[in-house]
Amino acid sequence: MAFLFRLIQKCGLFTALVLLAVIVMLFPNDFRQIIKPVTSYSNDPLVVLVWNWPFLTNFTAGRDVCRDLYAIENCVLTCNKSMFDRASVVAFHHRELQINISDLPRGTRPPNQKWLWVSLESPSNTKRIRQLNGLFNWTMTYRKDSDIFIPYGSLMKRSQHTNVSIPKKSFLSTWVISNYQKKSRRAKVYFNLSKYMQIDIYGKSVKRYLAKKLLLPTISKYAFYLAFENSIHKDYITEKLWRNSFMAGSVPVVLGPPRVNYEEFVPSDSFIHVNDFPSEEKLAGFLKDLWQNRTRYEQYFNWRKHYTVKMHTDWTERFCTICTKFNSLPQSKIYDNLHDWFHK
């Protein structure tokens, strides 16, 4: 339309209309390009800047890593801070901010740039979050009500039902623990439970280290695994359930959020919840009786007929997912009180 206005200004209305009619007749395709709306969508890729790669590891993949690995087009993932002004999203992993809160960008924040707060830690293990109130537009955590949900694991529907395969069991129960604190609830539950049943414990804290390659093969020999979370919060269900229990082929005895919360993620008959019993003695009795009843015990593996476990451990995949979610996220959102949202 700007072309038409300029033509009228130079030639007058009548002459401009005559010339315009001639142009349309002689060069119809060129005319369409002239009047093409300026609001047409750009093909420029979305730039996602990860301010500090989680756990300070290095990200070295190329520009097209999201396309090459996950078939996500028009998505540039980078750790190059010089691209700050070009980034549509800047993702901040909280562990690094917690160590050095002053590492936030110092320059002027470009208009419409979104800041994404990322964490897989529970509120109990998340510090200095109040200082981030009012800075972030979106969240990416294990919480289902996050703007971008990144669980530790999930069940994937099988294309067809399959027979259940249960690893051979030689022992009753085990627990792998890297941070044993005597005053924690999980330590108290373990101590009381061990009075009534055999529990083999592994981990650096008890000086019985289990190499990573031996983790699942060792757990698979046990009928039950103590999938005790280090803190109890909504949706906080970690690899202790998904990997150490389900993937190893051991029935999880869980200590974490309420049963109803677990059932949002996994079948109700796939785990045993500590809270379902009035005492550790009653729980121990149930587990020992169940172990003696093979038919009842094997029912806890029925989920394997319909599902397989997927672990979500790839940070590159998680960050590339931002591009697939971008257009569906609220563009004017801001977390004025990130602390209270995360602790609710």
Residue pairs with C-beta under 8 A, 6 or more apart in sequence:
1 35
3 34
3 35
4 16
4 20
4 35
7 16
7 19
7 20
8 16
10 16
11 19
23 30
23 31
24 31
43 74
44 74
45 74
45 75
45 76
46 74
46 75
46 76
46 88
46 89
46 322
46 323
46 326
47 76
47 78
47 83
47 86
47 87
47 88
47 89
48 75
48 76
48 77
48 78
48 87
48 88
48 89
48 90
48 91
48 319
48 320
48 322
48 323
49 78
49 79
49 80
49 81
49 83
49 84
49 87
49 89
49 90
49 91
50 59
50 77
50 78
50 79
50 90
50 91
50 93
50 319
51 79
51 81
51 90
51 91
51 92
51 93
51 96
51 103
51 105
52 79
52 92
52 93
52 96
52 97
52 103
53 59
53 79
53 93
53 315
54 93
54 95
54 96
54 118
54 315
55 93
55 95
56 96
59 77
59 78
59 79
59 316
61 69
61 77
61 316
62 68
63 76
63 78
65 77
65 316
65 320
66 72
66 73
66 75
66 76
66 77
66 316
66 320
66 323
67 73
67 75
69 316
69 317
69 320
70 317
70 320
72 320
72 321
72 323
72 324
74 323
75 320
75 322
75 323
77 316
77 319
77 320
78 87
81 105
84 90
84 105
84 107
84 110
85 107
85 110
87 110
87 113
88 112
88 113
88 114
88 326
89 113
89 114
89 115
89 116
89 322
89 326
90 105
90 113
90 114
90 115
90 116
91 116
91 118
91 140
91 319
91 322
92 104
92 115
92 116
92 117
92 118
92 136
93 118
93 119
94 117
94 118
94 119
94 121
94 126
94 129
95 119
95 121
96 103
97 103
97 104
97 128
97 132
98 126
98 127
98 128
101 128
101 131
101 132
104 135
109 115
112 331
114 137
114 138
114 329
114 331
115 135
115 136
115 137
115 138
116 136
116 137
116 138
116 139
116 140
116 147
116 148
116 322
117 132
117 136
117 138
117 139
117 140
117 141
117 335
117 338
118 139
118 140
118 141
118 150
119 126
119 140
119 141
119 342
120 141
120 142
120 150
120 152
122 229
122 230
122 231
122 233
122 236
123 231
123 233
123 342
123 343
124 230
124 231
124 233
125 230
125 231
126 342
129 338
129 339
129 342
130 339
132 338
132 339
133 335
133 336
133 337
133 338
133 339
134 334
134 335
134 336
134 337
134 338
135 335
135 338
136 334
136 335
136 338
137 333
137 334
137 335
138 147
138 148
138 329
138 333
139 146
139 147
139 148
139 335
139 338
139 341
139 342
140 146
140 147
140 148
140 149
140 150
140 318
140 322
141 149
141 150
141 342
142 149
142 150
142 151
142 152
142 235
142 236
142 237
142 238
143 149
143 234
143 235
143 342
144 235
144 264
147 325
147 329
147 330
147 333
148 321
148 322
148 325
148 329
150 312
150 318
150 321
151 237
151 265
151 312
152 237
152 238
152 239
152 241
152 242
152 311
152 312
153 239
153 241
153 242
153 243
153 246
153 309
153 310
153 311
153 312
154 242
154 265
154 309
154 310
154 312
155 265
155 266
155 303
155 307
155 308
155 309
155 310
156 307
156 308
156 309
156 310
157 306
157 307
158 305
158 306
158 307
158 308
161 305
161 306
162 304
162 305
163 305
164 298
164 301
164 302
164 304
164 305
165 249
165 304
166 249
166 298
166 301
167 220
167 221
167 248
167 249
167 250
168 221
169 221
169 222
169 223
170 221
170 222
171 198
171 200
171 221
171 222
171 223
172 197
172 198
172 199
172 222
172 223
172 224
172 287
172 288
172 291
173 197
173 198
173 199
173 200
173 222
173 223
173 224
173 225
173 226
173 253
173 287
174 199
174 200
174 201
174 202
174 218
174 219
174 222
174 224
174 225
174 226
174 250
175 190
175 199
175 200
175 201
175 202
175 203
175 225
175 226
175 228
176 201
176 202
176 203
176 210
176 215
176 219
176 244
177 201
177 202
177 203
177 205
177 206
177 228
178 203
178 204
178 205
179 205
179 230
180 187
180 203
180 205
180 206
181 187
184 230
185 232
185 255
186 226
186 228
186 229
186 230
186 255
189 228
189 255
189 274
189 280
190 199
190 201
190 226
190 228
192 279
192 280
192 281
193 199
193 226
193 280
193 283
193 284
195 280
195 281
195 284
196 280
196 281
196 284
196 285
197 284
197 287
197 288
199 226
200 222
201 208
202 208
202 209
202 210
202 218
203 209
203 210
210 218
215 244
215 248
216 243
216 244
216 247
216 248
217 248
219 225
219 244
219 245
219 248
219 249
219 250
220 248
220 249
220 250
222 250
223 250
223 251
223 287
223 291
223 297
224 250
224 251
224 252
224 253
224 272
224 287
224 291
225 240
225 244
225 245
225 248
225 250
225 251
225 252
225 253
226 253
226 255
227 240
227 241
227 244
227 245
227 252
227 253
227 254
227 255
227 256
227 271
228 240
228 254
228 255
228 256
228 274
229 236
229 237
229 238
229 240
229 254
229 255
229 256
232 255
232 256
232 257
233 257
234 257
234 261
234 344
235 257
235 261
235 264
236 256
236 257
237 254
237 256
237 257
237 261
237 262
237 265
239 311
240 252
241 252
241 254
241 256
241 262
241 266
241 271
242 309
242 311
243 309
243 311
244 250
244 252
245 251
245 252
245 271
246 252
246 266
246 270
246 309
247 309
247 311
249 301
251 271
251 272
251 297
251 300
251 301
252 270
252 271
252 272
253 271
253 272
253 273
253 274
253 283
253 287
254 262
254 271
254 272
254 273
254 274
255 273
255 274
256 262
258 273
258 275
259 268
259 273
259 275
259 276
262 271
262 273
266 303
267 302
267 303
269 299
269 300
269 302
269 303
270 300
270 301
270 302
270 303
271 300
272 283
272 286
272 287
272 300
274 283
276 283
277 283
277 286
290 296
290 297
291 297
312 318
335 341
